[in-house]
Amino acid sequence: MLGSIALGLISDLMHGKRSPVALVAVIFASALSFTLIYTVYPMNENEQYWLFFVLMFLLGFFISGLNNMISAACSADLGKQEALKGNTKAISTVTGIIDGTGTMGTAAGQFIVGFT
């Protein structure tokens, strides 16, 4: 939730340009992923785990915020189409399909991660 608010605010300050904000969020998330792999993985039981918790929070911050920003933008853009004017059920259906597809993709990804 905090990532969505922060990335949305930054996007609004950039006059609605979502692409630069998305690119920076992807770069930060990738850098955090590599940091998690090479810093936290070799930790043993006596290490401090605060670094792991901070990195996981920031990773979720950027990934979740980016996901919500993109899905909200897609839903809003599709809702402005001429074919959907005045049809609130169609707008709700499109939003549900976009969010449902993203959720299914996330669930499938987590299912695959469990096997590795």
MOLIN-V86442 format. One record per residue. PHI is phi as a letter, one per 40 degrees, with the letter a starting at -180 (* if undefined). PSI is psi in degrees with one decimal (none if undefined). NEAR is the number of other ideal C-beta (glycine too) atoms within 10 Angstrom. Layout:
PHI | PSI | NEAR
PHI | PSI | NEAR
This chain:
* | -40.8 | 9
c | -38.0 | 11
c | -39.7 | 22
c | -43.6 | 17
c | -46.0 | 12
c | -46.9 | 16
c | -36.0 | 24
c | -40.2 | 17
c | -43.9 | 11
c | -40.4 | 17
c | -39.9 | 19
c | -37.1 | 12
c | -24.0 | 10
c | 21.2 | 12
g | 41.7 | 6
g | 10.5 | 8
c | 110.3 | 12
c | -22.8 | 19
c | -47.3 | 9
c | -37.5 | 11
c | -41.8 | 21
c | -41.2 | 17
c | -44.7 | 11
c | -39.6 | 14
c | -39.9 | 24
c | -41.5 | 13
c | -46.0 | 11
c | -42.3 | 16
c | -39.7 | 19
c | -43.2 | 12
c | -39.9 | 13
c | -35.9 | 20
c | -45.8 | 14
c | -37.5 | 9
c | -41.5 | 14
c | -41.5 | 16
c | -46.2 | 10
c | -12.6 | 9
b | -46.1 | 13
c | -33.0 | 15
d | -45.4 | 8
c | 2.5 | 8
c | 143.1 | 12
b | -172.2 | 5
c | -24.0 | 5
c | -6.1 | 5
c | 160.5 | 12
c | 134.5 | 8
c | 3.6 | 10
c | -34.4 | 8
c | -41.1 | 14
c | -45.2 | 15
c | -40.8 | 11
c | -44.4 | 11
c | -39.0 | 16
c | -38.6 | 13
c | -46.7 | 12
c | -36.6 | 17
c | -46.2 | 19
c | -35.6 | 14
d | -50.0 | 20
c | -40.8 | 22
c | -47.8 | 18
c | -42.0 | 18
c | -41.1 | 24
c | -42.0 | 22
c | -47.4 | 19
c | -37.5 | 18
c | -43.0 | 22
c | -44.0 | 16
c | -36.5 | 17
c | -39.5 | 16
c | -40.9 | 15
c | -43.9 | 15
c | -41.8 | 18
c | -40.8 | 11
c | -40.6 | 10
c | -32.2 | 16
c | -17.8 | 16
c | -0.6 | 10
c | 146.4 | 11
c | -34.1 | 5
c | -20.7 | 7
b | 5.0 | 15
c | 125.3 | 10
g | -2.7 | 6
b | 90.3 | 11
c | -27.1 | 9
c | -38.7 | 8
c | -39.6 | 15
c | -42.4 | 18
c | -38.4 | 12
c | -44.1 | 12
c | -43.2 | 17
c | -42.8 | 17
c | -39.7 | 11
c | -43.7 | 12
c | -48.7 | 16
c | -39.3 | 16
c | -40.4 | 10
c | -42.6 | 11
c | -39.4 | 15
c | -40.5 | 12
c | -38.2 | 10
c | -41.1 | 11
c | -42.9 | 13
c | -41.9 | 10
c | -40.2 | 10
c | -42.4 | 10
c | -32.4 | 9
c | -41.7 | 9
c | -38.0 | 9
c | -34.6 | 8
c | -26.3 | 7
c | -17.6 | 5
c | none | 4
